[in-house]
Amino acid sequence: MTRTFWSDIYKGNAIGGIYYRSRIALDIDDFEKKFNKEVVGITVSDKSESDKPSWNVEFIVKGDNKDD
């Protein structure tokens, strides 16, 4: 399954990107199994207070209510 996430601060044209092998799919799979929640989105933010490259990742999960 392919999931595409767009930056909410980018405005403009885009073209196909560069593929990078990441372990985020493994992290999502581990999270879903551990917490029994379906990840439906992610938020990635720069942890700018650090002097080393670092990113925070928030997993957005499917709601529990039938109306969600």
C-alpha positions in Angstrom: 0.0 0.0 0.0 1.3 3.5 -0.8 0.5 6.4 1.4 1.4 10.0 0.3 1.7 12.8 2.8 2.1 16.5 1.8 3.7 19.3 3.7 1.0 21.8 4.8 3.4 24.7 4.5 4.5 24.1 0.9 2.7 26.0 -1.9 3.8 25.4 -5.4 4.4 22.8 -8.1 5.9 19.4 -7.4 7.4 16.6 -9.5 8.3 13.0 -8.7 10.8 12.7 -5.9 13.9 10.7 -4.9 13.3 7.4 -3.3 14.9 6.8 0.1 14.8 3.6 2.1 13.5 4.4 5.5 12.5 2.3 8.5 9.3 4.4 9.1 7.2 1.6 7.7 8.6 -0.8 10.3 8.0 1.9 13.0 4.3 2.2 11.8 3.9 -1.5 11.8 5.3 -1.9 15.3 3.2 1.0 16.6 0.0 -0.5 15.1 0.6 -3.9 16.6 1.7 -2.6 20.0 -1.2 -0.1 20.5 -3.8 -1.9 18.3 -4.4 1.4 16.4 -4.4 2.1 12.6 -2.1 4.9 11.5 -3.9 7.1 9.0 -1.4 10.0 8.8 1.9 11.3 10.1 3.2 14.7 11.2 6.9 15.3 10.8 8.4 18.3 12.5 12.0 19.6 12.8 13.3 19.3 16.4 15.1 22.7 15.9 16.2 23.0 19.6 18.8 20.3 18.9 22.2 21.0 17.3 22.0 17.6 15.6 19.6 16.7 12.8 16.5 15.3 14.5 12.8 15.0 13.6 9.8 14.3 15.7 7.2 12.0 14.1 3.6 11.9 15.3 1.4 9.0 14.2 -2.2 10.1 13.6 -4.6 7.2 14.3 -8.1 6.3 13.2 -10.7 7.4 15.7 -12.5 4.9 17.9 -16.0 6.4 17.4 -18.2 5.3 14.5 -18.5 9.0 13.5 -14.7 9.4 13.2 
